[in-house]
Amino acid sequence: MFEKSLITKPFITSDNKSGGFSTATIVIVVFCVLFLVLTIIGAAILWIIKINKKTRYNPTSVDEKEPLGPTMDLGKLTRDYLIGQGRYGTVWKGQLNGEDVAVKVFPPGHRQYWLCEKQLFTSGHTHSNILKVKYLQ
């Protein structure tokens, strides 16, 4: 059915008679290895980019456009010195209209924490250990 000469002949023949690999075989292996290395490098770069992506603050988001409450002239507010710094913001000792105040400053990326704290302080609950909120912005 099959000719014996077709079965016994190699598809790619060796250029040299010593039994080494042909030039075509070497070229194919080099291209395969090169393709594999480039694929691994590309995947590593994409993985690093994905890990390093950070949520960026967008000041034009819908939440930021809504009014935050009554406005207050903060031109007379001074921050005297840093009282404490934590994960969600910094607290400063300050003066507003000649009165001692604590000023808590949240980073732009922590808006949700500010909203939770605003809800806590505007809920109407009072306690001697909780400061009275004068203004939220």
N, C-alpha and C positions, 0 to 999 in steps of 0.2 A: 504494500500500500504506500509506504513512504520510501523514498529513495534513501539508501544508506548514506550516500554522500552528503545529503542535507542535514542529517541528524548528527553526524560526526564532525562537521565543520563548525568551528567557533564563530559567533556573530562578529566579534571584534578580534582581529588577529593581532598578534604581537609584532611590533616592528623589529625587535631584535630576536634572535634565535635562542637566547639564554633563558627564556621563560619568564621574563619580567613583564610588568604592566605596559600596555600600549599608551601612547600619548593621549588618545581620546578618553581612556579610562581615567587617567590622572586628571585631565581637565574636568571631567564630570564630577569626580570626587571633590576637587578643589572648589568648584562652584556650589556644590551641595553644602559643604562645610561653611563657606562664606555666607550662603543664604541663611543657614541655621544661626550663625553668630550674629548677623545683622537683625534677624528676627528677635533673638533674645535681647539684644541691646535696645531695639525699638520698644519691646514690651516693658523693659525696665524703665525706660524714659517715661512712657505713658503712666506707669504705676507711680513713679515719683511725682509727676505732675498732678495726678489725682490726689495723692496724699497731701501735697502742699497747697492745694486749692483751699482758700479760706473764704468764708462768707463775707462779702463786702458790704459795708454800710451804704445804703442808698438813701440820701437825704430827701429824695423826692418821692418816697413811698407814700401810699395812701394814709398810713398811720401818722406820718409826720405832718401831713397837710391839715389834719383836723386841729381845731384850736384846743389847747391844753388847759384852758381855764382862764380866769380873769388875769389880766396883765398887771404887773406891778413894776414900778420904777426901781430897777436894781442898780441905778447909777451910783447910789450911796452905799452899796454893799462893798465891804472890803473883806478879804481873806487874810487873816493875820498870820496863822501858822497851821501846819498840818497836825491834826490830832491823831489820825489813824488811817491806815490804808489796808484794804482787803481785796478779796477777789472781785467784788462787784462794784467797787467805787472807793473814793477817798472822802474823808471827813475833815473839814477845816473849821477852826475857830474863827469867827468873823464878827463884824459889826454891821448893823443895818439900822440907820436912823438913830445912832447912839446906843443901841441895845445890843448886848452880847447874843450872838446866834451861832448855831452849828450849821454848816453848809455841807451837804452831801452831794458829791459830784459823781454821776454815773458815766461810764464810757458810752459812746454811741451804740455799740454792739450789745449793750445790756438793757435795752429798752423794756423788755418783758419784766425784768427784776424791778425796774423803776415803777412800772404799772402795778405790780403786786404790792410794793411798799406804799404807793399812793393809795391804793384801796385800803390797806391796813390803817393808815393814818387818817383817812377821811371817813372811816366807818362809824365814828362817834364814840368809840370806847375810850375811856380815860383811865389813867393809872398814874400814881405819883412817880413811878420810875420811867415813864415814857414821856418824852419831850412833846410839847405842844407844837404843832406844825403851823407856821405862819403863812407859808407860801410854797406852792409846788409848781415847778416849771422844769 
